């Protein structure tokens, strides 16, 4: 399932915040991504309408199965690409930034081939 890069970033951020804090609210996403509250609010509404997230009455955000699947896929790409770049000698900060850009554009075929090629060094 292909969605916009911005939606992938939001879903990945929700996953990461959930892992770190145990719960996710819109303000956590605002702080993590440095976006405005209105922008995050609009994005959460769209993700909810498209069946990727749900929000409870207290404002907690949870990933629904389609959103969880996308978030985990993007996170795996980010993590793997960051590790490969660091292993190649790229500074950790640059590796994270570059991985964030690459993760959205690399094909499934290329990513799987890269992962297989580097499995022994990761």
N, CA, C and O of each residue as an XYZ file, in Angstrom:
488
protein
N       0.837     -1.170      0.000
C       0.000      0.000      0.000
C       0.889      1.243      0.000
O       1.745      1.385      0.873
N       0.702      2.133     -0.953
C       1.533      3.321     -1.069
C       0.762      4.524     -0.548
O      -0.356      4.795     -0.985
N       1.360      5.231      0.376
C       0.772      6.465      0.880
C       1.815      7.560      0.762
O       2.975      7.291      0.450
N       1.405      8.789      1.011
C       2.326      9.911      0.901
C       3.429      9.835      1.944
O       3.252      9.295      3.037
N       4.566     10.390      1.572
C       5.725     10.404      2.467
C       5.396     11.060      3.803
O       5.845     10.587      4.847
N       4.625     12.137      3.788
C       4.290     12.819      5.040
C       3.483     11.903      5.955
O       3.696     11.901      7.168
N       2.567     11.131      5.396
C       1.779     10.194      6.200
C       2.679      9.111      6.779
O       2.507      8.708      7.929
N       3.636      8.639      5.990
C       4.597      7.652      6.492
C       5.376      8.217      7.681
O       5.601      7.523      8.672
N       5.781      9.477      7.573
C       6.524     10.116      8.672
C       5.676     10.201      9.935
O       6.167      9.937     11.032
N       4.426     10.563      9.788
C       3.530     10.634     10.942
C       3.358      9.257     11.580
O       3.450      9.123     12.801
N       3.112      8.241     10.768
C       2.908      6.892     11.305
C       4.165      6.381     12.003
O       4.081      5.770     13.068
N       5.324      6.631     11.405
C       6.582      6.221     12.033
C       6.775      6.958     13.362
O       7.196      6.356     14.350
N       6.470      8.247     13.388
C       6.605      9.026     14.627
C       5.682      8.475     15.712
O       6.083      8.375     16.871
N       4.469      8.123     15.353
C       3.531      7.550     16.326
C       4.100      6.259     16.902
O       4.059      6.043     18.113
N       4.625      5.408     16.040
C       5.227      4.144     16.489
C       6.387      4.396     17.445
O       6.476      3.758     18.494
N       7.260      5.306     17.097
C       8.441      5.578     17.918
C       8.055      6.196     19.263
O       8.617      5.831     20.296
N       7.113      7.117     19.254
C       6.665      7.738     20.504
C       6.004      6.698     21.397
O       6.224      6.688     22.608
N       5.203      5.831     20.812
C       4.540      4.761     21.575
C       5.591      3.873     22.249
O       5.435      3.504     23.413
N       6.656      3.532     21.524
C       7.725      2.699     22.088
C       8.433      3.415     23.234
O       8.808      2.792     24.227
N       8.610      4.707     23.094
C       9.345      5.483     24.093
C       8.502      5.844     25.318
O       8.971      5.750     26.452
N       7.263      6.253     25.082
C       6.454      6.815     26.160
C       5.281      5.931     26.595
O       4.720      6.124     27.674
N       4.922      4.976     25.764
C       3.793      4.117     26.090
C       2.455      4.643     25.622
O       1.497      3.878     25.508
N       2.370      5.925     25.349
C       1.144      6.522     24.825
C       1.512      7.689     23.927
O       2.602      8.252     24.029
N       0.593      8.041     23.051
C       0.859      9.099     22.072
C      -0.316     10.069     22.050
O      -1.478      9.670     21.982
N       0.016     11.336     22.108
C      -0.972     12.405     21.936
C      -0.456     13.326     20.834
O       0.725     13.286     20.488
N      -1.322     14.135     20.298
C      -0.930     15.033     19.205
C       0.246     15.924     19.581
O       1.125     16.159     18.752
N       0.279     16.418     20.798
C       1.365     17.305     21.220
C       2.724     16.596     21.166
O       3.750     17.227     20.914
N       2.720     15.290     21.404
C       3.969     14.529     21.294
C       4.479     14.539     19.861
O       5.683     14.630     19.622
N       3.562     14.447     18.917
C       3.922     14.458     17.500
C       4.398     15.852     17.101
O       5.371     15.992     16.360
N       3.709     16.882     17.597
C       4.130     18.267     17.358
C       5.577     18.447     17.804
O       6.401     18.990     17.067
N       5.875     17.991     19.007
C       7.218     18.163     19.564
C       8.265     17.335     18.823
O       9.384     17.803     18.617
N       7.923     16.131     18.425
C       8.892     15.254     17.756
C       9.218     15.743     16.349
O      10.382     15.765     15.948
N       8.198     16.130     15.607
C       8.400     16.489     14.206
C       8.583     17.990     13.983
O       8.884     18.423     12.871
N       8.400     18.790     15.053
C       8.503     20.246     14.950
C       7.539     20.830     13.926
O       7.890     21.727     13.158
N       6.314     20.303     13.930
C       5.254     20.821     13.083
C       4.294     21.619     13.954
O       4.312     21.495     15.179
N       3.464     22.432     13.330
C       2.488     23.215     14.081
C       1.343     22.317     14.561
O       1.069     21.267     13.980
N       0.691     22.753     15.622
C      -0.462     22.009     16.137
C      -1.557     21.862     15.086
O      -2.112     20.773     14.938
N      -1.887     22.929     14.350
C      -2.924     22.772     13.312
C      -2.542     21.760     12.226
O      -3.392     21.003     11.759
N      -1.265     21.745     11.822
C      -0.826     20.793     10.793
C      -0.973     19.360     11.281
O      -1.444     18.493     10.544
N      -0.571     19.111     12.522
C      -0.677     17.767     13.089
C      -2.147     17.386     13.244
O      -2.519     16.241     12.989
N      -2.971     18.321     13.654
C      -4.403     18.049     13.816
C      -5.042     17.627     12.496
O      -5.815     16.669     12.451
N      -4.720     18.338     11.433
C      -5.250     18.002     10.100
C      -4.755     16.624      9.672
O      -5.524     15.814      9.156
N      -3.479     16.366      9.887
C      -2.907     15.076      9.492
C      -3.543     13.929     10.276
O      -3.837     12.879      9.705
N      -3.758     14.119     11.575
C      -4.365     13.052     12.391
C      -5.784     12.776     11.921
O      -6.214     11.623     11.878
N      -6.507     13.825     11.570
C      -7.873     13.647     11.068
C      -7.859     12.826      9.774
O      -8.690     11.935      9.593
N      -6.921     13.125      8.881
C      -6.828     12.390      7.618
C      -6.422     10.927      7.856
O      -6.983     10.015      7.249
N      -5.440     10.716      8.747
C      -5.017      9.345      9.044
C      -6.152      8.550      9.677
O      -6.308      7.358      9.414
N      -6.939      9.216     10.510
C      -8.086      8.544     11.143
C      -9.157      8.210     10.099
O      -9.700      7.105     10.096
N      -9.454      9.150      9.230
C     -10.462      8.919      8.189
C     -10.051      7.814      7.223
O     -10.904      7.122      6.667
N      -8.751      7.650      7.023
C      -8.249      6.626      6.105
C      -7.989      5.284      6.785
O      -7.511      4.346      6.146
N      -8.301      5.188      8.078
C      -8.213      3.913      8.776
C      -6.825      3.510      9.241
O      -6.559      2.326      9.446
N      -5.923      4.496      9.412
C      -4.572      4.188      9.865
C      -4.396      4.344     11.372
O      -3.568      3.669     11.984
N      -5.183      5.240     11.962
C      -5.099      5.475     13.405
C      -6.503      5.578     13.984
O      -7.495      5.701     13.264
N      -6.550      5.523     15.322
C      -7.776      5.872     16.024
C      -7.394      6.726     17.216
O      -6.289      6.618     17.748
N      -8.325      7.580     17.631
C      -8.106      8.446     18.792
C      -9.229      8.191     19.780
O     -10.395      8.068     19.404
N      -8.855      8.112     21.059
C      -9.886      7.920     22.073
C     -10.351      9.272     22.613
O      -9.853     10.318     22.196
N     -11.292      9.246     23.526
C     -11.879     10.485     24.042
C     -10.870     11.329     24.820
O     -11.070     12.533     24.985
N      -9.797     10.715     25.294
C      -8.756     11.447     26.028
C      -7.678     12.003     25.085
O      -6.743     12.667     25.532
N      -7.812     11.730     23.786
C      -6.853     12.240     22.816
C      -5.662     11.342     22.559
O      -4.717     11.746     21.881
N      -5.691     10.119     23.095
C      -4.596      9.179     22.840
C      -4.738      8.600     21.434
O      -5.839      8.283     20.983
N      -3.623      8.474     20.771
C      -3.590      8.011     19.387
C      -3.013      6.601     19.351
O      -1.976      6.326     19.955
N      -3.696      5.715     18.635
C      -3.234      4.340     18.464
C      -3.195      4.010     16.983
O      -4.030      4.472     16.205
N      -2.220      3.210     16.609
C      -2.139      2.731     15.230
C      -3.108      1.576     15.038
O      -3.166      0.664     15.862
N      -3.864      1.615     13.955
C      -4.691      0.481     13.555
C      -3.823     -0.440     12.696
O      -2.770     -0.008     12.227
N      -4.227     -1.684     12.475
C      -3.356     -2.623     11.747
C      -2.748     -2.097     10.448
O      -1.557     -2.311     10.226
N      -3.503     -1.418      9.574
C      -2.839     -0.900      8.361
C      -1.767      0.145      8.674
O      -0.711      0.159      8.041
N      -2.032      1.014      9.642
C      -1.060      2.025     10.046
C       0.147      1.415     10.731
O       1.276      1.860     10.526
N      -0.089      0.397     11.544
C       0.997     -0.309     12.238
C       1.932     -0.953     11.224
O       3.153     -0.886     11.362
N       1.352     -1.577     10.208
C       2.152     -2.259      9.183
C       3.057     -1.267      8.446
O       4.239     -1.539      8.231
N       2.504     -0.134      8.066
C       3.288      0.878      7.359
C       4.362      1.448      8.281
O       5.517      1.592      7.878
N       3.984      1.774      9.515
C       4.932      2.357     10.471
C       6.102      1.413     10.729
O       7.254      1.845     10.756
N       5.816      0.147     10.916
C       6.890     -0.830     11.166
C       7.798     -0.985      9.957
O       9.012     -1.128     10.101
N       7.216     -0.956      8.770
C       8.012     -1.060      7.547
C       8.948      0.138      7.396
O      10.128     -0.028      7.089
N       8.425      1.333      7.610
C       9.239      2.542      7.492
C      10.311      2.559      8.571
O      11.457      2.918      8.300
N       9.952      2.176      9.788
C      10.919      2.146     10.887
C      12.048      1.151     10.598
O      13.216      1.444     10.855
N      11.696     -0.026     10.062
C      12.722     -1.014      9.725
C      13.677     -0.453      8.674
O      14.893     -0.612      8.783
N      13.128      0.197      7.671
C      13.967      0.793      6.633
C      14.892      1.847      7.236
O      16.090      1.871      6.954
N      14.328      2.708      8.061
C      15.111      3.771      8.687
C      16.244      3.189      9.527
O      17.392      3.619      9.415
N      15.922      2.227     10.354
C      16.899      1.613     11.246
C      18.004      0.906     10.454
O      19.190      1.084     10.734
N      17.608      0.116      9.480
C      18.579     -0.633      8.675
C      19.475      0.302      7.875
O      20.696      0.146      7.867
N      18.867      1.274      7.204
C      19.661      2.206      6.395
C      20.613      3.020      7.263
O      21.754      3.263      6.868
N      20.161      3.442      8.433
C      21.034      4.183      9.349
C      22.236      3.335      9.734
O      23.370      3.811      9.696
N      21.996      2.084     10.103
C      23.094      1.196     10.504
C      24.077      0.962      9.358
O      25.291      0.973      9.564
N      23.556      0.753      8.160
C      24.437      0.522      7.007
C      25.296      1.753      6.753
O      26.504      1.629      6.550
N      24.700      2.925      6.759
C      25.458      4.145      6.493
C      26.520      4.402      7.565
O      27.639      4.808      7.249
N      26.170      4.168      8.820
C      27.151      4.330      9.895
C      28.292      3.342      9.699
O      29.460      3.691      9.866
N      27.954      2.121      9.349
C      28.967      1.088      9.116
C      29.910      1.472      7.972
O      31.079      1.086      7.957
N      29.381      2.234      7.023
C      30.190      2.697      5.886
C      31.034      3.921      6.232
O      31.812      4.397      5.405
N      30.877      4.428      7.456
C      31.698      5.550      7.891
C      31.000      6.898      7.927
O      31.632      7.917      8.205
N      29.713      6.914      7.652
C      28.953      8.167      7.709
C      28.699      8.499      9.181
O      28.456      7.601      9.987
N      28.753      9.775      9.527
C      28.498     10.171     10.911
C      27.069      9.781     11.300
O      26.182      9.784     10.446
N      26.833      9.449     12.555
C      25.492      9.022     12.977
C      24.390     10.026     12.647
O      23.315      9.622     12.205
N      24.626     11.311     12.848
C      23.589     12.315     12.568
C      23.275     12.377     11.074
O      22.108     12.408     10.684
N      24.305     12.395     10.248
C      24.090     12.416      8.797
C      23.427     11.116      8.346
O      22.541     11.137      7.491
N      23.846      9.997      8.910
C      23.246      8.703      8.556
C      21.754      8.700      8.863
O      20.960      8.225      8.051
N      21.361      9.224     10.027
C      19.931      9.276     10.386
C      19.150     10.160      9.428
O      18.060      9.802      8.983
N      19.718     11.322      9.113
C      19.042     12.252      8.205
C      18.898     11.663      6.804
O      17.833     11.750      6.192
N      19.974     11.066      6.304
C      19.925     10.470      4.968
C      18.985      9.272      4.929
O      18.236      9.096      3.968
N      19.026      8.452      5.968
C      18.136      7.287      6.030
C      16.680      7.732      5.987
O      15.846      7.075      5.363
N      16.374      8.839      6.646
C      15.001      9.355      6.666
C      14.542      9.747      5.262
O      13.364      9.606      4.933
N      15.456     10.233      4.445
C      15.094     10.591      3.068
C      14.998      9.352      2.174
O      14.076      9.223      1.368
N      15.957      8.455      2.328
C      16.022      7.265      1.472
C      14.860      6.308      1.749
O      14.324      5.701      0.822
N      14.469      6.171      3.018
C      13.477      5.168      3.418
C      12.162      5.271      2.662
O      11.445      4.281      2.519
N      11.845      6.454      2.184
C      10.566      6.669      1.500
C      10.633      6.380      0.003
O       9.600      6.247     -0.653
N      11.838      6.285     -0.534
C      11.973      6.201     -1.987
C      12.582      4.893     -2.492
O      12.457      4.567     -3.672
N      13.228      4.158     -1.623
C      13.839      2.908     -2.050
C      12.735      1.869     -2.315
O      11.774      1.767     -1.553
N      12.882      1.120     -3.378
C      11.874      0.107     -3.706
C      11.973     -1.064     -2.725
O      13.004     -1.268     -2.084
N      10.900     -1.817     -2.622
C      10.914     -3.017     -1.767
C      12.012     -3.974     -2.230
O      12.724     -4.557     -1.412
N      12.141     -4.131     -3.540
C      13.138     -5.050     -4.094
C      14.553     -4.631     -3.710
O      15.351     -5.455     -3.262
N      14.859     -3.354     -3.887
C      16.204     -2.867     -3.544
C      16.468     -2.948     -2.047
O      17.563     -3.317     -1.624
N      15.465     -2.602     -1.248
C      15.665     -2.659      0.199
C      15.917     -4.092      0.656
O      16.810     -4.330      1.469
N      15.153     -5.036      0.154
C      15.350     -6.443      0.539
C      16.731     -6.946      0.107
O      17.387     -7.685      0.841
N      17.164     -6.540     -1.085
C      18.491     -6.943     -1.554
C      19.588     -6.332     -0.672
O      20.553     -7.013     -0.327
N      19.446     -5.075     -0.314
C      20.408     -4.416      0.566
C      20.442     -5.088      1.938
O      21.509     -5.323      2.506
N      19.265     -5.388      2.451
C      19.162     -6.042      3.761
C      19.843     -7.408      3.728
O      20.571     -7.755      4.658
N      19.621     -8.177      2.684
C      20.247     -9.506      2.556
C      21.757     -9.367      2.416
O      22.512    -10.125      3.025
N      22.195     -8.411      1.623
C      23.620     -8.211      1.397
C      24.340     -7.815      2.692
O      25.489     -8.203      2.904
N      23.681     -7.058      3.541
C      24.312     -6.530      4.752
C      23.956     -7.284      6.018
O      24.338     -6.863      7.110
N      23.236     -8.386      5.898
C      22.750     -9.081      7.103
C      23.872     -9.522      8.029
O      23.667     -9.585      9.241
N      25.023     -9.821      7.510
C      26.133    -10.284      8.341
C      26.841     -9.163      9.088
O      27.511     -9.412     10.091
N      26.699     -7.933      8.609
C      27.390     -6.821      9.266
C      26.477     -6.047     10.203
O      26.944     -5.208     10.973
N      25.201     -6.316     10.146
C      24.270     -5.561     10.998
C      24.020     -6.352     12.206
O      23.265     -5.925     13.079
